[in-house]
Amino acid sequence: MKLNEIKDNEGATRARKRLGRGIGSGLGKTSGKGHKGQRARSGVALHAFEGGQMPLHRRMPKRGFTNKWAKNFVEVNLDQLQKAVDSGRIDPANPVDAKVISAAGILKRTRDGVRILGRGELKAKLELVVAGASKSAREAVEKAGGSITIENAEKVEAAEARKTKRGRKATETGA
């Protein structure tokens, strides 16, 4: 094979449209754009335009609210922790935090923190340091002899205090 013999496979390339090259080409005169109208002009972007009718996205009501400060926690269940302890990926002798759980392969990323949920049964005595835990998860961990420490608990308590303080001020002033 020589360099001058190299070519594309059959049908791999297609000739470009040659516009405005006479009536016999099939794409002469108006170059495939038809006659007059908005789309025959240049610079047309008709995304979601419905010919003057109110577009669907404007006819639909606005619903809901997205809190941009909301925390995005990753949930881990007790049965996942027990499975990791059984396979030796988590050492029950050391404190278990988000980094340890991530390193054990239970989750890919920790986002804003790890929250423990109560599905399954925990037999190992674990000292957990996490962002949050459900009531049933706390009971199960304490029943197994372990403990749950909420990280940044001071920040959470301070935020709760601010909320109640603001709420009290609003009710006192009669607003």
Order of alpha helices (4+ residues) and beta strands (2+ residues): alpha-beta-alpha-alpha-beta-beta-beta-alpha-beta-alpha
